[in-house]
Amino acid sequence: MKDQPMAYNHRVDAIRNEEFPMLHDGIYLDHAGTTLYSKSLVDNFAAEMMASLLGNPHSASASSQYTMSRIENIRHRVLRFFNADPTEFDLVFVANATAGIKLVSDAFRGFPEGFNYLYHQASHTSLVGVRQEAGNSLCLNSDDVDKWIEQGHLETRTDTHPRATLFAYPAQSNMDGRRYPLSWCQKLRSASLNTCGRQVYTLLDAAAYAATSPLDLSNADTAPDFTVLSFYKIFGFPDLGGLIVKREATPIFKQRRYFGGGTVDMVLCSKEQWHAPKTQNLHEALEDGTLPIHNIIALDSALEAHDKLYGSMADVASHTSFLASRLHRGLESIRHGNGEPVCVMYSVSPDDAAASSGNGPVVAFNLRSYLGAWISLAEFEKLVVLKKFHVRTGGLCNPGGVATALGLEPWEMKQNFSAGFRCGSENDIINGKPTGVIRVSLGAMSTLSDVDKFLAFIEEFYQEDRQPQPVSYTESVADDGTSVFVDTIMVYPIKSCGGFRIPAGTPWAVRPEGLAWDREWCLVHHGTGLALSQKRYPHMALIRPSIDFSAGQLTVTYHGPLPDTARTEISVPLSINPELFQSVDTPKAMQSRVCGEGISTMIYKSDDIATFFSEILGVPCTLARFPPGGSGNNKANTMVFIHLQIPIRSQSASEYCYPTRVLSSQSIYQASLF
Ligand SMILES: *Cc1c(COP(=O)(O)O)cnc(C)c1O
């Protein structure tokens, strides 16, 4: 994979218009969602449907027998497509990859003693869900898997029962296209047999990988026990999935409890409850109900058309790798005027020789402005739709992959969820971090022009040539006709303490409740839970908070007299990690009152923080943070004081301050910050 040959298939340009009339003038770049079916495929399929009489299988009529034999031939043809020897493997037709995963999960949960489930961090949601059925489950990253193979067992042994273990991972992540070693299957099998005598079964999710790469199961010893696929991701049609089972692993399915029409030889119902499952072939015992006959028939046309249009899967792999490399390099090289990159890349570069298993033709990234602010995915989607590109954005059904790429901690994701964030929400930048990614993915029928148009689009709409202004004065004309500047915007991070001047040129979020970070914190009395105010404690005015985003800290300094031994500065992380705060369930936790209103603040645990503020003010108090969404009504009325500077020609340094002029925070933002 790493040494993937890359060569553009020029034939694709010649067939594109003819074979894909449904594209019109759209630019389709979501092949990892589903790829496109060709006109040849649909024409072949329609011709066969018109020519053949297809009965329901499992009966003696000629039409039924014909359907049966077509299906068995296609089953063989598909196995051969993956170089899988039919004496070593069986193919079970399922609705989609997820249904294949569920069949395996059903079998394992049939074990009376339960089973252990281990899954890779980059797993699709459909693999993650199996954990609900397992006695024990654990999410592993690649290093964990390598260590496990090396040592023959996991350090964090979750149980002592001898239970069957299932390990599942994607051959290629559907989120960023990263690939994972196919050799893990064989290594885990032999490592586990050598050391603890308990077999580890492997489930390979090849849904994304097989779409543009040859999946080679020619060596049954190194192959996964279970492999799942989605055929529509390879051919665009039919809507069908496959589960390829190594015959050696067949006994696992004896544990499966459910049976349906088609999977049993005899069933007794009334006095005695007994049934005889079909035993001759695994697929007969697992394909419940009527097979998706017409979809399976279409698979033959799909294989035929695919071969005719693109050649082998190796040819498709080399064509798509060529395009992915161009796309990745192109996005990476787009820079703003100040030299900052426009795209933050999450996929491995196809040219990166150090990457162990490489990357499929998928590029995941996010966009940033020239000042480093994240571009909202909802905004991006609106523009991309207008320009007729088809790409995918968001969490992409890959919770572990997205969290790792974006550095989202579990508590942040939970907090985003409680703040109302859902997959596809408009508000997708939360607490300064994106909650999803942009995914551009290529397929067998992608062209150079698709890639180049997308690169040109990013350049046209997201590359900014501006240099940051040294001072962000924005001139506007006041009601009386004089020219005014916004000189300063202050926020008051800790209620009733000193202000913090927003540094010029710093982008600053405006939330529904006011300017970000304004009265984010307060000081509360240890005994009463009341928020302290400057009226009562005038020294609070000498407490000066400042916010340092690069260090991720709120730094508080005290500018008044103190005993020599006392500290004059303390730093508090900006993070809202719940570990920093007293748990709401502790008896110590209390309601705070701010301006007479009951508010449940989050109170810092640290004794250091409490001592620092208590020594300054001479009362037992500590720092507290308002919950997300702000401190209720008080914050909605945030007042921002603006110093207006009126330049008067020939009179240097004449400055007039109108410190009580108040604007709504929204209009200040528009008037001044950029
Ligand atoms: C698409 C995809 C799935 C889900 O496939 P379905 O056909 O929707 O069940 C699972 N895993 C990966 C890696 C995928 O790309």
The ligand as an SDF file (V2000), in Angstrom:
LIG
                    3D

 15 15  0  0  0  0  0  0  0  0999 V2000
  -19.4730    2.6730    5.0920 C   0  0  0  0  0  0  0  0  0  0  0  0
  -18.7530    2.0060    6.1540 C   0  0  0  0  0  0  0  0  0  0  0  0
  -19.4180    1.2140    7.1000 C   0  0  0  0  0  0  0  0  0  0  0  0
  -20.9020    1.0500    7.1060 C   0  0  0  0  0  0  0  0  0  0  0  0
  -21.3330    0.3920    5.9730 O   0  0  0  0  0  0  0  0  0  0  0  0
  -22.8960    0.1450    5.7390 P   0  0  0  0  0  0  0  0  0  0  0  0
  -22.9300   -0.4440    4.3820 O   0  0  0  0  0  0  0  0  0  0  0  0
  -23.5450    1.4760    5.8370 O   0  0  0  0  0  0  0  0  0  0  0  0
  -23.3660   -0.7860    6.7810 O   0  0  0  0  0  0  0  0  0  0  0  0
  -18.6740    0.6050    8.0720 C   0  0  0  0  0  0  0  0  0  0  0  0
  -17.3480    0.7590    8.1230 N   0  0  0  0  0  0  0  0  0  0  0  0
  -16.6670    1.4810    7.2270 C   0  0  0  0  0  0  0  0  0  0  0  0
  -15.1730    1.6000    7.3410 C   0  0  0  0  0  0  0  0  0  0  0  0
  -17.3550    2.1420    6.2170 C   0  0  0  0  0  0  0  0  0  0  0  0
  -16.6740    2.8890    5.3460 O   0  0  0  0  0  0  0  0  0  0  0  0
  1  2  1  0
  2  3  1  0
  2 14  2  0
  3  4  1  0
  3 10  2  0
  4  5  1  0
  5  6  1  0
  6  7  2  0
  6  8  1  0
  6  9  1  0
 10 11  1  0
 11 12  2  0
 12 13  1  0
 12 14  1  0
 14 15  1  0
M  END
$$$$
